């Protein structure tokens, strides 16, 4: 789907009438399949198009937090801002959870783009969860009561999750309005996607969740390989014909540099990546609107 600013404007108008943020978790049970790149780059494009966006990093490795923080530093340097305006994490998410309030944690990265950062101490979340809860429902709904207040302050919330951490996956799904699967065109990634969809279906059925599967963002392992196209056909055959977003993300070396220098657009290689994600984000927003209009 080609980039269309009107789609972003329409979504912004819809959210304004709705009165609270729309939340999307980007996941896969397999690691290394582009979840963080998709989360951060889509968020960057949403913010660029005037949608106030919050990235919630629920991975103790904090890769999204590192990329977003560097993005803020890069933007500040480009406008020659003093170091006092660089984004700084003042409190970890686990400490916020223990204090019962996450509303003061988000850091401003740049205009319309904010981050609720993770840190290595978030590895202790499952232990805290099991200590503080008495049954499965309390475990899976623990973060929802802390994350819900954030919906009043933003328009879109995107949640980046770690692979294979059930406590985090379940809590993210229970909070989110939509799920988007990140899939690299390889066998393990497809299996991880299918397992994630099974988890989604189980939680949706058990707790009568209104959450919807928005679609799958495919990231090519090798854009010149026939194996990649075969894998995409498997996705269409085994999951759904229309489950893939229209824009297939090619393998782009510049994406690997963004975690080292932040996201920006200073040369044609940056622009090439962001142009692809402008198309991805247009499709992403269009699908949200379709679901939202069906509900209305």
N, C-alpha and C positions, 0 to 999 in steps of 0.2 A: 504494500500500500504506500503510495507516495505521500511525502510530508504535506500536511494540510493544517495550517494554523487555526482554521475555523473549527476543527475538531477539538482542539485544546480549549478554545474559547467557549465552545458549547458545553464541554465537560465542566469547566469552571462555573458557568452559569447554573448548570444543574446542581452542582455541589452547594452553591450559594443558596439555592432554594431548599435543598435537603437539610442544610444547617449543621452538618458535621462531616468530617473527613471520610473518605472511602479508603479502606485498608486492604492491601494486597500482600500476601506472603509469596516470595519467590523461592521455590524449593526443589529438591531432588534428594533421594536417600543416598545418592552417590556423591562423593566429593570431586572437585576438579572439573566441573561441567559448566562453568560459566555463571554460577548463581550470583556471585559478588559483582562481576563485571556487568551483568544485566541489571542488577539492583541499582548500582551506582550510576550507570550511564543513562538508564531510563529516568531516574530521579533528576539527573542533571538536565535532561531535555525538558522534563515537565517544568522544572524551575525556570528554565530559559524562556518557556512559553507562558510565564505568568502564573503558574499553579504553585501555591505554597506547599512545599513537599517536605516531609520528614522521613529520613532513613533511620530505621531502628535496627541496630546491629545486635543480633542475639547469638553471635558466634564468638566464643572466648578467644579465638585467634585474632579477632578484631581486624580482619582484612578490609572490610568496608569502612571501618573507622579510620584506618590508616589512609586509604585512598581519599576519603572525604576530607580529612584534616589537611592533607597535602593539597587538595583542590582549593581549600580555603586559603591556604598560605600562598599558593600560586596566584589566585585572584587578587589577594591583597598586595602582593609584590607588583603585579601588573598595573595596579592603580596607585602604586607608590605609597601605600598606607604604612603607618608606623607599626612596629612589631606588637604593640599593645592591642592592635586590632586583629592579630592572628588568632584563629580558633584554638582554644585550650580546653582540655577535659579537666573539669574541676571536681568531679565526683564519678565514681564507677557505677555502673548499672546495678551491680549486686548490692552496693551500699544503699542506693536509692530504694531497692526492693526491701531491704531490711528496715529502712526508715518509713516505708509505706507510702512513698511519694516519688513519682518519676517526672513530674511536670517541670521541675527546675533543672533537669539534666540536659535537655537539648542545647546544642551549640549552633550558632549561626555560622554557616559555611560561606554563603554569599547570598545575594538577593533571592528570596523565595526558597532557599535550600538550607535545611537544618539536619542535624545528626544527633541521635541519641546513641552515644558511643558505648562500645563494649570494651572489656579488658580481660586479662587472663584470669582474674579472680572469679569471673562468671562460670568457670569450671565447677565452682562450688554450688551452683544453682540446684542441680538435682538433689544434693544432700539437704540443702535448706528446704526444698520443696517437700521431701518425704518427712522431714522433721515437723513441718508446719501444717501438714494436711492429714486428714483422717480417712479419706476414701478417694476412689478414682476421679469422681467428679470434681472434688476440691483440687486435686492435683492438676487436672487438665484446664481448669478455669482460674488457676491462681493468678496468672499475669493479666487476665482480662480486666479485672477490677482496677489494676494499676495503670493499664494502658488506655482504657476507655476515656479518662479525662483529657487525654491528648487530642482526641478527635475534635474538640471544640476549637483548637488553636491552629489546625492545619486543614488543607483541602485533600491531599492524598498522603497516605502513610504507606511506605514500602518496607517490608520486614525481610531482612537477610538472615537466613538460618544456617546452622551447621548441619553436615550430614550425620545421620545415624545417632542422633541424640534425642531419644523418644520424648523425654520430658519437655525439651524445647520445642520440638516439632509439634507436639500435641497442643501446647499452649499457644503457639503462633497460629495454628489452624483455627482454634476456638475463637481467637480474637478477630481474625481476618474476615473480610467480606468476600474476598476472592483469593484463589490460588492460581499462580502461573508457574508452570514447570519449566525449568531450564534444562535443556537436553543437548549434550554434545553427541555428534553422530558416531557413536560406538556402542557396542553391545551392553557393556556394564552400565552405561548411562541410561539406556532404554529400560533395563531391568530396574534401575533405581527409580526411574520415573513411574513405572508401573507399580512398584511397591509404595511409592508416595501417594499415588492415586488410590490404592487400596486403603491406606491409612486415612486419607481424606474421606472416603466412602464410609469407613467404619465409624469415624467420629461424627460425621454428618448424620448417619442413621441413629447412633446411640443417643445423641443429645439434640436431635432435631435442629441442626444448625442450618441457617439460611445461606451458608457459604456456597459459592459456585466455582467451578473450574473454568477459568478464563481462557486458557489455551496453553500451548507449548511454544517456547522460543527455541528454535533449533540453531545451534552453533556448529558450523562445519568443522570437522576434524581436519579435512583436507579437501579444499574446494575442487581439486582436480581429480578426485578419486571417485570411481563408480560405486565404491562401497558406501559412500555417504548418501547417494541417491537411493540405494537399496535400503539403507537404514530409514530414510524418510518414508519410503513406501511401507516399511514394516510398521511405522508409527501410524500411518493412515489406515492400514489394514487391521492392526491389533487394538488400537485405541479408538480413533474416530477419523473419518475422512476429512473433516473440517477443523481438526483440533490444532493444527499448526498455524501460527501467525504467518501472514503472507510473506513477510520479509525474512529470508533465511540469512543469518549472520555469517559472513565468510570468515575464514581464519585470517585475522589481521594482526601483524606483529606489533603495531602501535598500542593495541589494547594492553599488552604486557608491560608497557612503560608507564601507564597511568598510575598503577600502585606505587611507582617510584618517584613520580613527579607531580601527581595530581592530574585531574581532567582539565583540559583547556583547549584552545583552538589557535595555536600560534603558527602552525604551518599546514601544508596540504595533507600531511599524513594524519594529523589531528582532525582536520576537516573531513577527511574521508571516513574516519570512524564515526564521527558525530553525524554525518549525513546518513549513514546506515541506521544509526539509532534514532534519528528523527523519523525515519520511516517506521521502525519498530514501535516507537512510542505513539505514533499516529494510529497504528493498528491496535495497540494496547488500549488507548483511550476510546477508540471507536467500539471495541468489544465491551468495555465497561458501560458505555452509553447504551448499547443494545440490551444488555442485561437490565440496566436500571430502567429503561423505558418499558421493558416487558413487565417489570414489577409494578410500574405506575399504571 
